[in-house]
Amino acid sequence: MSETFVINLGREALYTVLLVSAPVLGLGLAVGLAVSIFQATTQLQEQTLAFVPKIIAVFIALVIFGPWMLSVLMDFARGLLGNLHNFVQ
């Protein structure tokens, strides 16, 4: 196993993690920004007002994007386990 192979494998793993986490983080960020703007305009500084909508948005994102995220992770795992014989040489 060469250094290039290990670096490429690590790069693929990081790309997969970023790809899978992007929809959930993006939706959480968008809802957090909307709630922050709402809190700034109304001068409401309630902590649960910032926390609960983000939790709901992340849950909705997981429900919507969950099957796609699972298929991306399964493709990565299949590629990793399918080439396992190349890793031990």
C-alpha positions as CSV (number, residue, x, y, z in Angstrom):
1,M,0.0,0.0,0.0
2,S,1.7,3.2,-1.2
3,E,1.5,6.7,0.3
4,T,-0.5,7.9,-2.7
5,F,-3.1,5.2,-2.2
6,V,-3.5,6.1,1.5
7,I,-3.8,9.8,0.7
8,N,-6.4,9.1,-2.0
9,L,-8.4,6.9,0.3
10,G,-8.3,9.6,3.0
11,R,-9.4,12.2,0.4
12,E,-12.3,10.0,-0.7
13,A,-13.4,9.5,2.9
14,L,-13.3,13.2,3.7
15,Y,-15.2,14.0,0.5
16,T,-17.8,11.5,1.5
17,V,-18.2,12.9,5.0
18,L,-18.5,16.5,3.6
19,L,-21.0,15.3,1.0
20,V,-23.2,13.5,3.5
21,S,-23.1,16.2,6.2
22,A,-23.6,19.2,3.9
23,P,-27.5,19.1,3.6
24,V,-28.0,18.7,7.3
25,L,-25.5,21.4,8.2
26,G,-26.7,23.7,5.5
27,L,-30.4,23.5,6.5
28,G,-29.4,24.0,10.2
29,L,-27.3,27.0,9.3
30,A,-30.1,28.6,7.2
31,V,-32.7,28.1,10.0
32,G,-30.2,29.4,12.6
33,L,-29.6,32.5,10.5
34,A,-33.4,33.1,10.0
35,V,-34.0,32.7,13.7
36,S,-31.1,35.1,14.5
37,I,-32.5,37.7,12.2
38,F,-35.9,37.3,13.7
39,Q,-34.5,37.6,17.2
40,A,-32.5,40.7,16.3
41,T,-35.5,42.5,14.8
42,T,-37.9,41.6,17.6
43,Q,-35.2,41.9,20.4
44,L,-36.3,38.5,21.7
45,Q,-33.4,36.8,23.3
46,E,-34.9,33.5,24.4
47,Q,-32.4,30.6,24.1
48,T,-35.0,28.0,23.3
49,L,-36.2,30.1,20.4
50,A,-32.8,29.6,18.8
51,F,-32.4,25.9,19.7
52,V,-35.8,24.3,19.0
53,P,-36.2,25.3,15.3
54,K,-32.7,24.1,14.5
55,I,-33.4,20.7,16.1
56,I,-36.6,20.5,14.1
57,A,-34.8,21.6,10.9
58,V,-32.1,19.0,11.4
59,F,-34.6,16.3,12.0
60,I,-36.5,17.2,8.8
61,A,-33.3,17.3,6.8
62,L,-32.5,13.8,8.1
63,V,-35.9,12.5,7.1
64,I,-35.7,14.1,3.6
65,F,-32.0,13.5,2.8
66,G,-31.6,10.3,4.9
67,P,-32.1,7.8,2.0
68,W,-29.7,9.7,-0.2
69,M,-27.1,10.0,2.6
70,L,-27.4,6.2,3.3
71,S,-26.9,5.4,-0.4
72,V,-23.8,7.6,-0.6
73,L,-22.4,5.9,2.6
74,M,-23.3,2.4,1.2
75,D,-21.5,3.2,-2.1
76,F,-18.4,4.2,-0.2
77,A,-18.5,1.2,2.0
78,R,-19.0,-1.1,-1.0
79,G,-16.1,0.4,-2.8
80,L,-14.0,0.1,0.4
81,L,-14.9,-3.5,1.2
82,G,-15.0,-4.6,-2.5
83,N,-11.3,-3.6,-2.9
84,L,-10.2,-5.0,0.5
85,H,-7.9,-7.5,-1.2
86,N,-6.0,-4.6,-2.7
87,F,-5.4,-3.0,0.8
88,V,-3.7,-6.0,2.3
89,Q,-1.0,-6.4,-0.4
